[in-house]
Amino acid sequence: MSSLLIKDGYVVLGDQIVRTNVYVEDGKISAVGSSVPGIADVVVDAHGKYVIPGAIDEHVHCREPGLTYKEDFTTCTKSAAAGGVTTVYEMPNTLPPVDDASRLKEKASLLKDRAYVDFALYGVLHSTNLDRFDELVDAGAIGFKVFLGPTTGNIPPPDDGALYEILSRAARRNVTVAFHAENNDIVNFFTEKLKRTGRTDPSVHMEARPPIAEEEAIRRIALFSLRTGGRALIVHVSSREGIEAIREAREQGARVYGETCPHYLVLDSTAYSRYGSLIKVNPPIRTNLDMEALWNAVNSEIITNVGSDHAPHTPEEKRGSIWDAASGIIGVQTMLPILLDSALKGRTTISRVVKLVSEMPARLFGLYGRKGVIAPGADADLVVFDPSEGFSIREEWLYSKSKISPFIGWELRGKIERVYLRGNEIYDGESVTERRGDYIRADLLSS
C-alpha cells in the first residue's frame, strides 16, 4: 500500500478554497482535512500553493491513427501531463474515423500502452452510421462528436432528421453529444464569396465563417435538444451570438452546455496582423467584443466548460495562403496554465477554472466522483500550483510534435509545480516523469 500526503495547501473544494491536507492511499483520495494521518510514503509541503483536481481536457485531437506525422498519442499525452491535464477525451476524426464499435476497440487497443494520462474515446456520428449508435455506447464510447461544419477529415454533417434522431438516442442512453456548431451551407457560401474578391489577408477567415453560422447551428441543436431531451455540448463557442443562443436555450430548459477554448479568451482579431495563419482555427478567433462576452459568459456560467481543441499541424501545413493553411493549433499543454494565469489576473477565479476544466467535463461524461473533484474515493489526480512563481511558455517545454503556438514567449503568473495521476507523480515541474495512463471505458463506469 502506497501513500501520499499533500499538506497545508489551499485545496479547491468546489466553491470553497480551504487551507488543509489531502491524504492518498493506493491511488485514491482517502481523506481531506486537518485530521488526516501525519505521515506517508511521500510527503509534499504545499504551503502557499493551490491544490486542484487534475484537469480533464474534453477536446483533443491527438492524430493517432492515420495522422501521426502531425502528432501521436505519446507526445499528445505527455503534453497533457506537463500542462496539469490528467485525463483527455480523444476526438474521433482520425484515419480511419471512429464510426463503429470495431474501430473504437482497435483505437483503444492501439493507444492504451502509449498514454501518459488517462483517456477516453469519442465516437463520431453522421447521416450514414446512426445504426451504430448503440454499439458504440456499448463498446465504451465516452460520448459522440458531430460535425455540422467543414472540418479536418471531411466528416459529412448529418441532415436534420439524423440530427433529431441522434439527440433522441442520446437522451435514451444518457450520453453527451459534442457538436462542432457551424452551418455548413453558410460557411461555404461566404467562403466562396470572399474568395472571389481575391482577398488573402488573414482576417478574411473570420469573415468567411461569420457569427450567424455558429448561431444558427446552435439554435437548431437547442430546438432538437429541447424536444428530445438529448444532452448537447456546443464546443469551441466563439461569438456573442452563440453565447446568446446558449443562454436562451438553457432558459427554455434545453440540456445545452457551452464550451470555449483559451485561444478565444486571450486572443482577438487584432492578433491576425501578428500571427497570420498560425491562429487560423474553426470557428475563427473574433473581435474584442466577442472575447469580452466570452469572459462574461464564463463567469455567469453560460459557458460551462473549457477544452483546448488541441489540433496539431506541421509548420508547412500552417504556412501559405489563409485559404490553404490548415485550421487548428496546439493547446492541451497550455490550457490550464493560461486559465490559471487569467484567474490570478482577476479575469475569473481559481474555483471557476476548476469547475470549467475539471468538474464539468467529469459531470457531463459520467466521471464525476471518480474524476474532477478532490474528495474521498476519487482518483488522486492532483495538481500543485504555485501562484508566487512566474512561468514563461518556451518551445523547448512543449512535448507536442508541433512546436508552433501563438503563446510561445508569453509570461504567465503562477507555475504548475507537480502533477499526480492516481497518486503517482507524472510531472515534477520540469519534465514528465512516468507513463501511467489507463483507458477509461465508459460502459464500465457503473460497474
N, C-alpha and C positions, 0 to 999 in steps of 0.2 A: 504494500500500500504506500503510495507516494503522496506527499502533502506539500502545499504551498500556502504561505501566509503573506498577504499584502497588507501592511499595517499603516494606519494613520494617514490614509489618503482621503481626498474629497471624492467620495463614492457617489456616483449619479444613480439615484434610485427613483426612477420616474421623474416627477416634477420637483423632487427634493434632492438636494445635494448635502450629504451628511459626512462629516469627518469621522471615519470609522475604519473597520478592518474587514477584510474578506478572507475566508478560510476555505481552502480547496483540498479535497481528498479524491484521489483516483479520477481526476479529470472533471469532477463535478463540484460546484459550489456547495459546501456543506453548511456554512454559517456566515452570516453577515452581522456585525455589531461589535460592541465593546467586550463581550464575554466569550469571544472565540478563543481557542487554545493559543497559548503564547509561544509555542514552539512548533516548528515544522521542518521538513527536509530542506526547504528553501524558504528564506525569509527576505522579503523586499520591503525596504523602508520607502513609503510613498509620501512622506511628509511634504506638504506644499504642492502636491501633484493631484491631478484628477485620475480617477479610476472609472473607466466607462466600459460598457459591453462592446465586444468586438463588432465592427460594422458588418452589415450584410449588403453587398453590392448586388442588387436585384437585376442589374442590366449590364452584362459584359459580353463582348464578342471576342472570345479567345482564339477563334480562327481555326481550331482543330476539330475535325479533319478537313483536309482539302485546301486550306489556305495558309499552311504553316510557314510559307516564306514571309508572311507578314508578322506572325505571332504563333506561339504554340502554348499548350496548356501549362507546361513547366514555367516558361517565362511569365505568362499571364498571372499564375497563382503566386509566384514569387513576388511579383509586383504588388499583388493584393496584400500579402503578408507584411511587406515593408510599409504599406500605407495604412495599417491598422484594420484591414478588412479580413475577417476570419471565415467568412462564408461568401461564395459567389453563386449566383444563378446564371447559368450559361445559356446564351441565346441560341436558337435553333437554325439560323440561316447560314450553316456551314455547307460544305460539299461532301456528301450529299446532305440535303436538308433533313431535319429530324421530323419526318411527317408520318411515320408509322412506328409500331412498337419494336420491330426488329432493329430499326435504325437507332432508336433510343437506347436499346440494350447494347448494341455494338459501340455506340459512342461512350456509354458509361464504362464498358469494359476497356476501351482504349485509353480513357483518361484516368481511371482510378488509381493507377500506380504513379501518376505524374503530378498529383495535386499536393501543393504546399499548404492549402487551406481546404476546408470542407466545401463541397459543391453539390448543386442540384441542377437538373436539366429541364429546360422548356421543350415542349413540342410545338410545332408550327401548324397552323390551320389555314386552309384556303378553300376555294369552292369545290375542289375535287377530292378532298380527303375527309369529309365530315364523318364518313362511316368509320374512321379510325379514332374518333374522339375517345370512346370508352376504353379501347385497347391501350391507348397512350396513357390514360389515367391509371389503368390497372397495371401498366408496366412501370409506373413510378414517376411520371412527369410531374414536376412541381407546379406547373401551370402551362398556359399556352401563350404564344405570341401570334398576333395577327397584324399584318402589314397592309394598311389601306392606301399607302402612297408608294412611289418608286423607291427602291432601297437596294443595298448591296445583296446580290444573289438573285435579284429579279423574281422574288416570290410574288405570284399573282394575287391581287387583292380579291377577297370574296365578294360576291354580289350581295345585295341587301337581304335577300331571302336566306342565304347562307349565314350572313351576319346575325340575323334574328335567331336562327337555329343554333348557332354557336353559343349565344348567350342563354338560350333556353337550356341547353345541355349543361352549361357551366353552373346554372342555378341548381339543376338536379343533382350534379355531382359535387357541388360546393367547392369549385375551383376558381381561381382568378385568371382572367384573360387580360393580357397586357396588349395594348393597342398602340401601334405607330399611327397616329391620327392625323393624316393629311389626305384631303380629297384628291384622288389620282387625276381626275379629269381637269380640275382647276390647276394643279401643278403643271400638267402637260400643256395646257392652253397658254399660261403665262410664260412658261419656258420657251415655247416656240415663238411666241410674240416678241419676246425680248431678244432672242437670238437673231431675229430678222432685222433688228435695229443695228446689229454689228457691235453692240457693247460687249466689252470683256473686262470691265472694272470689277473687282471682287464683290462690291456691294450689290451687283446685279443679281447675285444668287439669292439675296434676301428678298428682292422684288419678284423673283421668279417663283417663290413659294410664299405668297402673301398670307397674312393672318387669317383671311377668310377660309383658306384651305384647311387650316387647323380647326377653326371654329366650327365649320360645317360638319367636319368628321366627328368632332366631339359631341355636337348636338344630336347627330344621328345615333351614335353609340349610346348616348344618355337616354334617348327615347326608347331604344330597344332594351336597354338595361332596366328602365322603369317598368316596361310592360312584361318583361320576362323574370325579373328578379336576379338576373345574372350580375356577377361582380366584375367590374371593369376597372383596370388601372390604365390611365392615359399616361404614357411615358413621354419623356422629354418635352414637357409643356414649355412653350417659348413666348407666348404672346398674351397681351392684356385681354384680347377677345377670347382666347382659350380659357383663361382663368375665369372670366365671367360665365362662360358656358358651364364650367365645372361647378361654380358656386350655385348657379340656378338649378342645375341637375340635383345637387345634394339637397337643396331646399325643398325640391319636389319629392324627395325620398328615393331617388335613384342611388344604387350602390356603385357610385362612380368616385374614383380616387385619382389624385393628380400627382405625378412625379415630375420634377425638373432635375436639371443637371448643374454642376458647378459652373460650367462654362457660360450658361445663361445668366448666372448670378453675379459673375465678376467681369464679364466682357460685354460690350455693346457694339453698335455698328461703327463707332469711331475706330475700333480695333482693326477694321478691314484694311485701312491705309497702312498699318504697321505690319500685319501678319499675312495679308493676302489670302491665298487659297489654303494656307495652313489651318485656318479656322473655318473652313467650309464644313458644315455639319448639316444634317437634316433632322428636324426643321432648322432654319438658319438662326444664327445669332441676330438679334433685332436691336431696337433702339434703347436709349437710356430709360425712356418711359416704360418700356416693357420690362427692363431689368428691375426698376424700382417696384413695378407692380408685382413682379415675382417675389421680391423680398417681403412685400406686404402680405402676399398670399401665403408664403412660408410661415410668417408669424401669426397669421389669423387662422391657420390650419385648413385653408382651402387647398394648398399644396401640402400633401400628407407625407410624401416620400421624396427622397433624393437618390438617384442612381448615377453612375458615372457615364453610361453609354460608351464604355471603353471600346474603341474601334480602331485598332492599329492599321496603318498602311505603310508602304515603303516610301522613302523620300521621293523616288521617281513618280510614284502614283499621286503624290500631293503637289507636284510641281506642274507648271504649264498653265494653259488657259483655265479660267474659273469654270468654264463649261465642262472641261475634260478631267479636271482634278477630282480625285476620289473624295467622298464625304466621310468624315469621321476623324476623331483624334483619340489619343490615349487618355486615360483618366482614372483607372482603378487605384493607382498608387498615390495620386494627388488629391483625390476626392475628400477624404477625411481631413488631411492637413489644411486644405483650403477652407473647409467649413469651420474647423476649429479656430483658425486664424480670423475668420469673419465674426465668429462669436466673441472672441477676445477684443475685437474692434467695435463691438456693440451692435452689429447688424442683426444678431439674433442671440440666443442663449445656448449655453452648453447643453442644458436639458433638452432644448428643442432639437439640436443637432442629433442627440441620441435617439430621440423619437423618430426623426426623419430617416436615419440610416441604420438603426438597429431594431427598435420596437416595431415600427410599422411594416418594414419588409418581412419581419417574422410573423406578425399577425396576419397579413394578407395571404400568406402562403402556408399557413398551418404549422409554423415552427415556434410560435411564441410559448414561452415557458421552458423550452429547451434552448432556444437561441433568443438574442435580442434583449436580455434582461439580466441584471445581477440579483439573483435570488436563490435560496436553497433549492437544489435539484436541477438547476440549469447547468448546461455545459459551461465550463470555466474558460470562456472565450473573453479575454480581458485585454484592455489597452491602458497602459500607464502613460499619461500625457503631462509634460512639464510646461506650464504656462509661462514660466520665467525665462525659458530658453528661446533663442532665435533660431531660425532654420532657413536655409537657402535651398531652393529646388535646383539641383545640379544634374546635368546629363549623366554623369557617372553614377549617380544614385539610382537612376531608373533601371529596372530589370527588364522592361519590355524590349523586344527586338526593335520596335520603333522608338527611336530616341528623339523624335521631333514633337515638341509640345510648346504651346504659347507660354507656358508657365515656367520654363527654364529661366533661371535668373531671378525669379520672384523671391523676395524676402518675406517670410511668414513669421508671425508670432506663435510661440509655442513649438514644442518638438515631441514627437512620439518617441518615448524612451524604451518601452518594452511592449511586446505583443505576445499573448498567450493563446494557444488553441488547445482547449480541453486540458488546461493546466500545464501545458508544455510550452516553454519559451520558443517562439519561432522567429522572433526578430529582437535583436539586442540594442537597437538604436542606431546601429551602423550597418549591419548586414543580416540577411536571412540565414537562420542557423540550422533549421531542421525541416524535413518534409514529413508532415503529419496528417495531410488531408484525407478525409473519407468522403465517399459518395453517399448522399442523402437520398434515399428512395422514398418519395412522398407516400407511396402506398403502404409503407411500413411505419409511418409516423405514429399511428394509434396503437400499434402492437407493442 
